[in-house]
Amino acid sequence: MKTVDILIKNANELVTLKGQNNPRKKSEMNNLGVLNNSSIAINDGKIVDIGKNLKYNSEKVIDAKGKTVMPGFIDPHTHLVFAGSREFELDMKLKGLTYMDILKKGGGIVYTVNQTRKATEKDLLEQSKTRLDNMLKYGTTTCEGKSGYGLNIETELKILKVQKKLNETHPMDIVPTFLGAHAVPQDYETRDYVDIIINDMIPKIKDLSTFCDVFCEEGVFTVDQSKKILEAGKSQGLIPKIHADEIVDTGGASLAADVGAISADHLLMSNDNGLKQMVKKGVIGVMLPGTPFSLMMKNYPSARKMIDMGIPIALATDLNPNCWTENMQIIIQLACFNMKLTPAEAITAATYNAACAIGLENIIGSLEKGKQADIIILDCPNHMFIPYHFGINLVKSVIKKGKIVIDKQRN
């Protein structure tokens, strides 16, 4: 009998998401590939076998009777590295001030930029590590992390270097994104700052980033400016992403299709023509339901319509000082309650499609032989409990690259 590092047995539900090489669309998002009363074997960091009544020797056998076993959550849109907090903005929101109102009063991105510029690399490393620790406790095993709270080359590089160090030292994997085009620094003309991003920043950060993102929004960067930045990133090997149509319809969805972005994120206000172009180009729509929740907005992205149109949907936290959550479970819950996704669709969006949104679907996002063993064990009998039993942490154990990094099974 072969020996493996870890054998998880008797899972009430083993949610595999097995069997597809492309982002899941339409009815495919409800296909979780669930196996009942099944087991999964892990060796050398990889999944080596899945099925019923597996016969392996192992010093570490986990009995998952009555529990749900599934891929670790993947968070494809976070602003991981920043300094300070903005809890004072809650009173402003309660008084009816909008995001742009708060920005004009010295809050918002500008406030966090000032705090982040002042912070040392050590400060940023410590604060960001705490966030990663919290993410891991709630079952996230991989995340994307953006720069964007520097808005000058020194601090943008500092943020990306902190992410690189965290990626080397923390159990979680972090995929880096350059977001120098997050806002326009004070005392700069937008056109001048666009030139700085293109000519100075992108050449210097290209080796520290996988993606290039831009906040295409009214009063920030126009479609034309955003396109120039994303095309400049492409010329340096950076894959385009875009903050699209979050507050007003700027045509960001169309731009995402035009530049061949891997994803367009937010999409609260996108028009149907832009969404149709995303379908044609296979652009993934990353939904961030925590953002309208934290901004106290009435509208949420039209995820139900997007799924019906054929846009593959992913979910993310948008972790940042304005939407401070490290918990993908609550994002799944908001997606179901406020965007009308089924539990299966939301889980697909938080795992396999989320992996697609950061280009890692061949490595993570589903439980299949040969894939990296990023696995969570939930204290619930089936996947439908994730949105149903809200307000608690359902995660009992987290396995990352075949190693147990969170273990509440003993409690």
DOSEDO-61512 format. One record per residue (C-alpha): residue number from 1; x, y, z. Coordinates in Angstrom, 2 decimals. Example, Ala and Ser with C-alpha at 12.3 -4.5 7.8 and 13.67 -1.06 7.14 Angstrom:
@pos=1 X=12.30 Y=-4.50 Z=7.80
@pos=2 X=13.67 Y=-1.06 Z=7.14
This chain:
@pos=1 X=0.00 Y=0.00 Z=0.00
@pos=2 X=1.40 Y=3.40 Z=-1.01
@pos=3 X=2.16 Y=6.06 Z=1.57
@pos=4 X=1.04 Y=9.69 Z=1.23
@pos=5 X=1.63 Y=12.79 Z=3.34
@pos=6 X=-2.04 Y=13.46 Z=4.10
@pos=7 X=-5.22 Y=11.47 Z=3.60
@pos=8 X=-8.54 Y=13.26 Z=4.05
@pos=9 X=-11.33 Y=10.70 Z=4.29
@pos=10 X=-15.10 Y=10.46 Z=4.68
@pos=11 X=-15.88 Y=13.98 Z=3.44
@pos=12 X=-19.64 Y=14.43 Z=3.42
@pos=13 X=-19.14 Y=16.60 Z=0.32
@pos=14 X=-15.95 Y=16.78 Z=-1.68
@pos=15 X=-16.39 Y=19.82 Z=-3.95
@pos=16 X=-13.94 Y=19.18 Z=-6.78
@pos=17 X=-14.94 Y=21.64 Z=-9.55
@pos=18 X=-13.29 Y=19.09 Z=-11.79
@pos=19 X=-13.50 Y=18.85 Z=-15.53
@pos=20 X=-13.05 Y=22.18 Z=-17.29
@pos=21 X=-10.11 Y=24.09 Z=-18.74
@pos=22 X=-11.85 Y=27.41 Z=-19.40
@pos=23 X=-13.70 Y=29.86 Z=-17.16
@pos=24 X=-17.14 Y=28.52 Z=-16.32
@pos=25 X=-20.10 Y=30.32 Z=-17.86
@pos=26 X=-23.89 Y=30.19 Z=-17.66
@pos=27 X=-25.12 Y=26.82 Z=-16.37
@pos=28 X=-21.54 Y=25.54 Z=-16.07
@pos=29 X=-21.18 Y=27.67 Z=-12.95
@pos=30 X=-23.59 Y=25.36 Z=-11.13
@pos=31 X=-21.49 Y=22.27 Z=-11.84
@pos=32 X=-19.36 Y=21.75 Z=-8.73
@pos=33 X=-18.38 Y=18.14 Z=-9.37
@pos=34 X=-19.49 Y=17.10 Z=-5.88
@pos=35 X=-18.48 Y=13.67 Z=-4.57
@pos=36 X=-20.20 Y=12.32 Z=-1.46
@pos=37 X=-18.49 Y=10.32 Z=1.29
@pos=38 X=-15.18 Y=10.53 Z=-0.52
@pos=39 X=-11.48 Y=10.98 Z=0.14
@pos=40 X=-8.50 Y=12.88 Z=-1.22
@pos=41 X=-4.82 Y=11.91 Z=-1.01
@pos=42 X=-1.99 Y=14.46 Z=-0.91
@pos=43 X=1.72 Y=13.91 Z=-1.42
@pos=44 X=4.66 Y=16.26 Z=-2.08
@pos=45 X=2.33 Y=19.24 Z=-2.18
@pos=46 X=0.09 Y=17.83 Z=-4.89
@pos=47 X=-3.21 Y=15.99 Z=-5.10
@pos=48 X=-2.46 Y=12.39 Z=-6.07
@pos=49 X=-5.86 Y=10.71 Z=-5.83
@pos=50 X=-9.57 Y=11.45 Z=-5.30
@pos=51 X=-12.47 Y=9.07 Z=-4.83
@pos=52 X=-14.27 Y=6.65 Z=-2.54
@pos=53 X=-12.52 Y=4.18 Z=-0.24
@pos=54 X=-8.99 Y=5.25 Z=-1.05
@pos=55 X=-6.35 Y=2.89 Z=0.33
@pos=56 X=-3.19 Y=4.68 Z=1.42
@pos=57 X=-0.92 Y=4.70 Z=4.42
@pos=58 X=-0.45 Y=8.09 Z=6.02
@pos=59 X=0.81 Y=9.42 Z=9.32
@pos=60 X=-1.73 Y=12.25 Z=8.95
@pos=61 X=-5.29 Y=11.03 Z=8.40
@pos=62 X=-8.04 Y=13.63 Z=8.69
@pos=63 X=-11.56 Y=12.36 Z=9.23
@pos=64 X=-13.87 Y=14.84 Z=7.47
@pos=65 X=-17.09 Y=13.05 Z=8.37
@pos=66 X=-19.98 Y=15.52 Z=8.28
@pos=67 X=-17.78 Y=18.20 Z=6.72
@pos=68 X=-17.27 Y=19.84 Z=3.33
@pos=69 X=-13.88 Y=19.69 Z=1.61
@pos=70 X=-13.19 Y=22.07 Z=-1.28
@pos=71 X=-10.49 Y=24.14 Z=-2.99
@pos=72 X=-9.11 Y=27.07 Z=-1.02
@pos=73 X=-10.75 Y=30.38 Z=-1.82
@pos=74 X=-8.94 Y=32.58 Z=-4.32
@pos=75 X=-9.26 Y=36.35 Z=-3.97
@pos=76 X=-8.49 Y=37.94 Z=-7.37
@pos=77 X=-8.86 Y=41.61 Z=-6.39
@pos=78 X=-7.26 Y=43.07 Z=-3.25
@pos=79 X=-5.39 Y=46.22 Z=-2.28
@pos=80 X=-3.34 Y=44.27 Z=0.20
@pos=81 X=-0.50 Y=46.63 Z=1.12
@pos=82 X=-1.42 Y=49.95 Z=2.72
@pos=83 X=-0.87 Y=51.84 Z=5.96
@pos=84 X=-3.39 Y=53.27 Z=8.38
@pos=85 X=-7.17 Y=52.99 Z=8.51
@pos=86 X=-10.18 Y=55.15 Z=7.64
@pos=87 X=-12.84 Y=54.24 Z=10.17
@pos=88 X=-13.67 Y=57.97 Z=10.49
@pos=89 X=-15.28 Y=57.78 Z=7.03
@pos=90 X=-18.14 Y=55.66 Z=8.37
@pos=91 X=-19.77 Y=58.70 Z=9.97
@pos=92 X=-19.46 Y=60.55 Z=6.65
@pos=93 X=-21.15 Y=57.69 Z=4.80
@pos=94 X=-23.95 Y=57.59 Z=7.37
@pos=95 X=-24.53 Y=61.29 Z=6.72
@pos=96 X=-24.98 Y=60.56 Z=3.03
@pos=97 X=-21.61 Y=61.58 Z=1.63
@pos=98 X=-20.55 Y=59.70 Z=-1.48
@pos=99 X=-17.17 Y=58.17 Z=-2.22
@pos=100 X=-16.22 Y=61.20 Z=-4.34
@pos=101 X=-17.45 Y=63.61 Z=-1.61
@pos=102 X=-15.18 Y=61.92 Z=0.94
@pos=103 X=-12.26 Y=62.07 Z=-1.48
@pos=104 X=-12.71 Y=65.83 Z=-1.87
@pos=105 X=-12.65 Y=66.24 Z=1.94
@pos=106 X=-9.22 Y=64.65 Z=2.16
@pos=107 X=-10.35 Y=61.10 Z=2.83
@pos=108 X=-10.37 Y=58.18 Z=0.47
@pos=109 X=-7.33 Y=57.20 Z=-1.56
@pos=110 X=-5.50 Y=60.48 Z=-0.87
@pos=111 X=-5.54 Y=59.88 Z=2.90
@pos=112 X=-4.23 Y=56.33 Z=2.53
@pos=113 X=-1.57 Y=57.44 Z=0.06
@pos=114 X=-0.21 Y=59.92 Z=2.61
@pos=115 X=-0.14 Y=57.24 Z=5.33
@pos=116 X=1.49 Y=54.69 Z=3.03
@pos=117 X=4.16 Y=57.08 Z=1.83
@pos=118 X=5.17 Y=57.75 Z=5.45
@pos=119 X=5.28 Y=54.05 Z=6.41
@pos=120 X=8.50 Y=52.06 Z=6.33
@pos=121 X=8.79 Y=48.76 Z=4.50
@pos=122 X=8.83 Y=47.06 Z=7.90
@pos=123 X=5.57 Y=48.78 Z=8.91
@pos=124 X=3.88 Y=47.80 Z=5.67
@pos=125 X=5.18 Y=44.24 Z=5.94
@pos=126 X=3.81 Y=43.81 Z=9.46
@pos=127 X=0.39 Y=45.32 Z=8.70
@pos=128 X=0.00 Y=43.36 Z=5.47
@pos=129 X=1.10 Y=40.09 Z=7.09
@pos=130 X=-1.72 Y=40.47 Z=9.62
@pos=131 X=-4.20 Y=40.79 Z=6.76
@pos=132 X=-2.80 Y=37.70 Z=5.06
@pos=133 X=-3.01 Y=35.77 Z=8.34
@pos=134 X=-6.69 Y=36.70 Z=8.60
@pos=135 X=-7.34 Y=35.71 Z=4.98
@pos=136 X=-5.78 Y=32.32 Z=5.58
@pos=137 X=-7.90 Y=31.74 Z=8.70
@pos=138 X=-11.02 Y=32.35 Z=6.61
@pos=139 X=-9.92 Y=29.92 Z=3.90
@pos=140 X=-8.22 Y=32.08 Z=1.25
@pos=141 X=-5.08 Y=30.39 Z=-0.02
@pos=142 X=-4.14 Y=32.66 Z=-2.95
@pos=143 X=-4.77 Y=36.34 Z=-3.59
@pos=144 X=-3.97 Y=39.06 Z=-6.06
@pos=145 X=-2.42 Y=42.19 Z=-4.52
@pos=146 X=-2.32 Y=45.65 Z=-6.08
@pos=147 X=-0.04 Y=48.59 Z=-5.57
@pos=148 X=-1.71 Y=51.99 Z=-5.94
@pos=149 X=-1.34 Y=53.70 Z=-2.57
@pos=150 X=1.96 Y=55.27 Z=-3.55
@pos=151 X=1.26 Y=57.31 Z=-6.68
@pos=152 X=4.98 Y=57.97 Z=-6.97
@pos=153 X=7.68 Y=55.62 Z=-8.14
@pos=154 X=9.37 Y=55.29 Z=-4.74
@pos=155 X=6.25 Y=54.17 Z=-2.88
@pos=156 X=4.83 Y=52.06 Z=-5.70
@pos=157 X=8.12 Y=50.14 Z=-5.75
@pos=158 X=8.04 Y=49.91 Z=-1.94
@pos=159 X=4.57 Y=48.35 Z=-2.02
@pos=160 X=5.51 Y=45.84 Z=-4.71
@pos=161 X=8.71 Y=44.89 Z=-2.88
@pos=162 X=6.72 Y=44.28 Z=0.31
@pos=163 X=4.37 Y=42.00 Z=-1.65
@pos=164 X=7.34 Y=40.14 Z=-3.09
@pos=165 X=8.78 Y=39.58 Z=0.38
@pos=166 X=5.40 Y=38.43 Z=1.70
@pos=167 X=5.06 Y=36.04 Z=-1.23
@pos=168 X=8.44 Y=34.55 Z=-0.29
@pos=169 X=7.76 Y=34.26 Z=3.44
@pos=170 X=4.01 Y=33.74 Z=3.93
@pos=171 X=2.17 Y=30.48 Z=3.22
@pos=172 X=-0.25 Y=32.26 Z=0.89
@pos=173 X=0.58 Y=32.96 Z=-2.74
@pos=174 X=0.31 Y=36.59 Z=-3.85
@pos=175 X=0.01 Y=37.58 Z=-7.50
@pos=176 X=1.21 Y=41.19 Z=-7.98
@pos=177 X=-0.58 Y=43.94 Z=-9.91
@pos=178 X=0.72 Y=47.44 Z=-10.67
@pos=179 X=-1.98 Y=50.05 Z=-10.04
@pos=180 X=-0.07 Y=53.31 Z=-10.26
@pos=181 X=-3.15 Y=54.62 Z=-12.06
@pos=182 X=-5.30 Y=54.39 Z=-8.92
@pos=183 X=-5.77 Y=58.15 Z=-8.59
@pos=184 X=-4.08 Y=61.38 Z=-9.65
@pos=185 X=-1.66 Y=62.72 Z=-7.02
@pos=186 X=-2.38 Y=66.15 Z=-5.56
@pos=187 X=-0.79 Y=69.04 Z=-7.48
@pos=188 X=-0.51 Y=67.02 Z=-10.70
@pos=189 X=-2.34 Y=67.42 Z=-13.99
@pos=190 X=-3.79 Y=64.09 Z=-15.08
@pos=191 X=-2.06 Y=64.13 Z=-18.47
@pos=192 X=1.32 Y=64.74 Z=-16.81
@pos=193 X=0.78 Y=61.90 Z=-14.36
@pos=194 X=-0.23 Y=59.55 Z=-17.19
@pos=195 X=3.11 Y=60.33 Z=-18.86
@pos=196 X=4.95 Y=59.55 Z=-15.60
@pos=197 X=3.16 Y=56.20 Z=-15.28
@pos=198 X=3.97 Y=55.24 Z=-18.86
@pos=199 X=7.53 Y=56.55 Z=-19.15
@pos=200 X=8.88 Y=56.26 Z=-15.61
@pos=201 X=6.86 Y=53.81 Z=-13.54
@pos=202 X=6.02 Y=50.92 Z=-15.84
@pos=203 X=9.61 Y=50.31 Z=-17.04
@pos=204 X=10.80 Y=50.21 Z=-13.41
@pos=205 X=8.06 Y=47.99 Z=-11.93
@pos=206 X=7.61 Y=45.52 Z=-14.80
@pos=207 X=9.71 Y=42.81 Z=-13.15
@pos=208 X=7.71 Y=43.08 Z=-9.91
@pos=209 X=4.24 Y=42.75 Z=-11.47
@pos=210 X=2.17 Y=40.31 Z=-13.47
@pos=211 X=-0.73 Y=42.64 Z=-14.25
@pos=212 X=-1.29 Y=46.32 Z=-14.96
@pos=213 X=-4.53 Y=47.86 Z=-13.68
@pos=214 X=-6.15 Y=51.29 Z=-13.98
@pos=215 X=-9.05 Y=53.04 Z=-12.23
@pos=216 X=-11.05 Y=54.09 Z=-15.28
@pos=217 X=-13.62 Y=56.40 Z=-13.71
@pos=218 X=-15.18 Y=59.82 Z=-14.08
@pos=219 X=-12.88 Y=62.39 Z=-12.52
@pos=220 X=-9.95 Y=59.96 Z=-12.42
@pos=221 X=-8.71 Y=58.42 Z=-15.71
@pos=222 X=-10.65 Y=58.62 Z=-18.98
@pos=223 X=-11.06 Y=55.70 Z=-21.35
@pos=224 X=-8.40 Y=57.12 Z=-23.66
@pos=225 X=-5.94 Y=57.68 Z=-20.81
@pos=226 X=-6.66 Y=54.24 Z=-19.40
@pos=227 X=-6.08 Y=52.63 Z=-22.78
@pos=228 X=-2.71 Y=54.38 Z=-23.14
@pos=229 X=-1.62 Y=53.09 Z=-19.75
@pos=230 X=-2.82 Y=49.52 Z=-20.33
@pos=231 X=-1.24 Y=49.35 Z=-23.78
@pos=232 X=2.03 Y=50.65 Z=-22.32
@pos=233 X=1.83 Y=47.89 Z=-19.73
@pos=234 X=1.20 Y=45.29 Z=-22.44
@pos=235 X=4.29 Y=46.48 Z=-24.30
@pos=236 X=6.31 Y=45.66 Z=-21.16
@pos=237 X=4.72 Y=42.23 Z=-20.73
@pos=238 X=2.04 Y=43.17 Z=-18.18
@pos=239 X=-1.43 Y=41.66 Z=-18.58
@pos=240 X=-4.25 Y=44.25 Z=-18.50
@pos=241 X=-6.87 Y=44.42 Z=-15.75
@pos=242 X=-9.28 Y=47.29 Z=-15.23
@pos=243 X=-11.43 Y=48.90 Z=-12.54
@pos=244 X=-14.44 Y=49.39 Z=-14.81
@pos=245 X=-17.69 Y=51.33 Z=-14.42
@pos=246 X=-17.75 Y=51.29 Z=-10.62
@pos=247 X=-19.44 Y=54.65 Z=-10.00
@pos=248 X=-20.59 Y=55.80 Z=-13.46
@pos=249 X=-20.67 Y=54.15 Z=-16.89
@pos=250 X=-17.46 Y=55.33 Z=-18.53
@pos=251 X=-17.31 Y=52.57 Z=-21.15
@pos=252 X=-14.85 Y=50.59 Z=-19.06
@pos=253 X=-16.36 Y=47.24 Z=-20.01
@pos=254 X=-15.83 Y=48.02 Z=-23.71
@pos=255 X=-12.28 Y=49.11 Z=-22.98
@pos=256 X=-11.57 Y=45.82 Z=-21.19
@pos=257 X=-12.64 Y=43.95 Z=-24.32
@pos=258 X=-10.71 Y=46.32 Z=-26.59
@pos=259 X=-7.36 Y=45.85 Z=-24.81
@pos=260 X=-7.87 Y=42.12 Z=-24.19
@pos=261 X=-7.98 Y=42.43 Z=-20.40
@pos=262 X=-8.01 Y=39.20 Z=-18.40
@pos=263 X=-10.72 Y=40.73 Z=-16.21
@pos=264 X=-12.90 Y=43.79 Z=-15.74
@pos=265 X=-13.68 Y=44.43 Z=-12.09
@pos=266 X=-16.68 Y=46.13 Z=-10.38
@pos=267 X=-19.02 Y=46.63 Z=-13.41
@pos=268 X=-21.83 Y=48.19 Z=-11.35
@pos=269 X=-22.80 Y=50.65 Z=-14.07
@pos=270 X=-21.70 Y=48.89 Z=-17.28
@pos=271 X=-23.91 Y=49.15 Z=-20.36
@pos=272 X=-25.14 Y=46.13 Z=-22.29
@pos=273 X=-23.00 Y=46.87 Z=-25.34
@pos=274 X=-19.85 Y=46.80 Z=-23.25
@pos=275 X=-20.92 Y=43.58 Z=-21.53
@pos=276 X=-21.62 Y=41.96 Z=-24.92
@pos=277 X=-18.11 Y=42.88 Z=-26.05
@pos=278 X=-16.74 Y=41.24 Z=-22.91
@pos=279 X=-18.61 Y=38.05 Z=-23.84
@pos=280 X=-17.04 Y=38.06 Z=-27.31
@pos=281 X=-13.54 Y=38.54 Z=-25.96
@pos=282 X=-13.93 Y=36.17 Z=-22.98
@pos=283 X=-13.18 Y=38.84 Z=-20.38
@pos=284 X=-13.92 Y=37.66 Z=-16.84
@pos=285 X=-16.19 Y=39.88 Z=-14.76
@pos=286 X=-14.89 Y=40.17 Z=-11.19
@pos=287 X=-17.72 Y=41.07 Z=-8.84
@pos=288 X=-16.94 Y=42.91 Z=-5.60
@pos=289 X=-20.16 Y=42.90 Z=-3.55
@pos=290 X=-18.34 Y=44.09 Z=-0.43
@pos=291 X=-17.78 Y=47.47 Z=-2.10
@pos=292 X=-21.41 Y=48.57 Z=-2.56
@pos=293 X=-22.12 Y=47.08 Z=0.86
@pos=294 X=-19.41 Y=49.19 Z=2.52
@pos=295 X=-20.35 Y=52.28 Z=0.48
@pos=296 X=-24.02 Y=51.79 Z=1.45
@pos=297 X=-25.05 Y=51.83 Z=-2.20
@pos=298 X=-28.45 Y=50.60 Z=-3.31
@pos=299 X=-27.15 Y=48.98 Z=-6.47
@pos=300 X=-25.09 Y=45.84 Z=-6.83
@pos=301 X=-23.56 Y=44.52 Z=-10.06
@pos=302 X=-26.09 Y=42.85 Z=-12.36
@pos=303 X=-24.41 Y=39.49 Z=-11.93
@pos=304 X=-27.53 Y=37.51 Z=-12.79
@pos=305 X=-27.79 Y=39.28 Z=-16.16
@pos=306 X=-24.07 Y=38.90 Z=-16.82
@pos=307 X=-24.18 Y=35.17 Z=-16.16
@pos=308 X=-27.16 Y=34.79 Z=-18.50
@pos=309 X=-25.27 Y=36.75 Z=-21.16
@pos=310 X=-22.33 Y=34.37 Z=-20.92
@pos=311 X=-19.78 Y=36.40 Z=-18.92
@pos=312 X=-17.74 Y=34.17 Z=-16.60
@pos=313 X=-18.08 Y=35.65 Z=-13.11
@pos=314 X=-15.49 Y=35.67 Z=-10.34
@pos=315 X=-15.78 Y=37.03 Z=-6.79
@pos=316 X=-13.28 Y=39.03 Z=-4.72
@pos=317 X=-13.14 Y=41.00 Z=-1.48
@pos=318 X=-11.70 Y=44.29 Z=-2.79
@pos=319 X=-9.83 Y=44.35 Z=0.52
@pos=320 X=-8.83 Y=47.99 Z=1.10
@pos=321 X=-9.28 Y=50.68 Z=3.79
@pos=322 X=-12.72 Y=51.53 Z=2.37
@pos=323 X=-13.89 Y=47.90 Z=2.18
@pos=324 X=-11.95 Y=46.18 Z=4.91
@pos=325 X=-12.67 Y=42.48 Z=4.88
@pos=326 X=-10.36 Y=39.51 Z=4.47
@pos=327 X=-13.27 Y=37.07 Z=4.48
@pos=328 X=-14.31 Y=35.44 Z=1.21
@pos=329 X=-17.13 Y=33.64 Z=3.02
@pos=330 X=-18.98 Y=36.91 Z=3.57
@pos=331 X=-18.39 Y=37.82 Z=-0.07
@pos=332 X=-20.10 Y=34.56 Z=-1.10
@pos=333 X=-22.95 Y=35.41 Z=1.25
@pos=334 X=-23.37 Y=38.92 Z=-0.19
@pos=335 X=-23.27 Y=37.47 Z=-3.71
@pos=336 X=-26.12 Y=35.12 Z=-2.91
@pos=337 X=-28.30 Y=37.48 Z=-0.87
@pos=338 X=-27.74 Y=40.71 Z=-2.82
@pos=339 X=-26.76 Y=39.55 Z=-6.32
@pos=340 X=-28.94 Y=36.42 Z=-6.49
@pos=341 X=-26.17 Y=33.96 Z=-7.30
@pos=342 X=-26.86 Y=30.36 Z=-6.36
@pos=343 X=-24.50 Y=28.90 Z=-3.73
@pos=344 X=-22.88 Y=26.78 Z=-6.45
@pos=345 X=-22.35 Y=29.80 Z=-8.73
@pos=346 X=-20.84 Y=31.81 Z=-5.89
@pos=347 X=-18.46 Y=28.99 Z=-4.95
@pos=348 X=-17.37 Y=28.58 Z=-8.58
@pos=349 X=-16.81 Y=32.33 Z=-8.71
@pos=350 X=-14.70 Y=32.25 Z=-5.53
@pos=351 X=-12.52 Y=29.31 Z=-6.60
@pos=352 X=-12.11 Y=28.14 Z=-10.19
@pos=353 X=-13.23 Y=31.31 Z=-11.99
@pos=354 X=-11.24 Y=33.39 Z=-9.52
@pos=355 X=-8.17 Y=31.34 Z=-10.48
@pos=356 X=-8.93 Y=32.08 Z=-14.14
@pos=357 X=-9.07 Y=35.81 Z=-13.32
@pos=358 X=-5.40 Y=35.71 Z=-12.27
@pos=359 X=-4.25 Y=33.14 Z=-14.83
@pos=360 X=-3.66 Y=30.25 Z=-12.40
@pos=361 X=-6.46 Y=27.85 Z=-13.31
@pos=362 X=-4.01 Y=25.15 Z=-14.40
@pos=363 X=-2.48 Y=25.07 Z=-10.90
@pos=364 X=-5.25 Y=25.89 Z=-8.41
@pos=365 X=-9.02 Y=26.45 Z=-8.20
@pos=366 X=-10.19 Y=22.84 Z=-8.41
@pos=367 X=-9.38 Y=19.53 Z=-6.76
@pos=368 X=-7.85 Y=17.31 Z=-9.45
@pos=369 X=-4.94 Y=14.91 Z=-9.68
@pos=370 X=-1.70 Y=16.76 Z=-10.27
@pos=371 X=-2.94 Y=20.11 Z=-9.04
@pos=372 X=-1.47 Y=21.97 Z=-6.09
@pos=373 X=-3.00 Y=20.80 Z=-2.82
@pos=374 X=-4.68 Y=24.03 Z=-1.68
@pos=375 X=-7.63 Y=22.66 Z=0.27
@pos=376 X=-10.02 Y=23.81 Z=2.99
@pos=377 X=-12.18 Y=21.75 Z=5.32
@pos=378 X=-15.40 Y=23.45 Z=6.41
@pos=379 X=-17.46 Y=22.60 Z=9.47
@pos=380 X=-20.69 Y=22.19 Z=7.52
@pos=381 X=-22.36 Y=19.21 Z=5.84
@pos=382 X=-22.58 Y=20.68 Z=2.34
@pos=383 X=-21.64 Y=23.67 Z=0.20
@pos=384 X=-25.04 Y=25.33 Z=0.58
@pos=385 X=-24.26 Y=26.04 Z=4.23
@pos=386 X=-21.61 Y=28.60 Z=3.25
@pos=387 X=-24.17 Y=31.34 Z=2.49
@pos=388 X=-26.85 Y=29.80 Z=4.70
@pos=389 X=-24.92 Y=29.84 Z=7.99
@pos=390 X=-23.53 Y=33.35 Z=7.91
@pos=391 X=-21.66 Y=35.46 Z=10.44
@pos=392 X=-19.19 Y=32.80 Z=11.60
@pos=393 X=-16.00 Y=31.25 Z=10.27
@pos=394 X=-16.83 Y=27.79 Z=8.95
@pos=395 X=-13.19 Y=26.88 Z=8.23
@pos=396 X=-11.72 Y=24.12 Z=10.39
@pos=397 X=-8.53 Y=23.36 Z=8.49
@pos=398 X=-6.48 Y=24.91 Z=5.70
@pos=399 X=-3.94 Y=22.97 Z=3.64
@pos=400 X=-1.59 Y=25.02 Z=1.48
@pos=401 X=0.77 Y=23.30 Z=-0.96
@pos=402 X=0.18 Y=20.05 Z=0.88
@pos=403 X=0.98 Y=21.40 Z=4.35
@pos=404 X=-1.54 Y=21.98 Z=7.13
@pos=405 X=-1.29 Y=25.70 Z=7.94
@pos=406 X=-4.54 Y=26.11 Z=9.92
@pos=407 X=-5.82 Y=23.27 Z=12.10
@pos=408 X=-8.89 Y=23.74 Z=14.28
@pos=409 X=-9.80 Y=20.07 Z=14.01
@pos=410 X=-8.23 Y=19.49 Z=17.41
@pos=411 X=-10.44 Y=22.07 Z=19.13
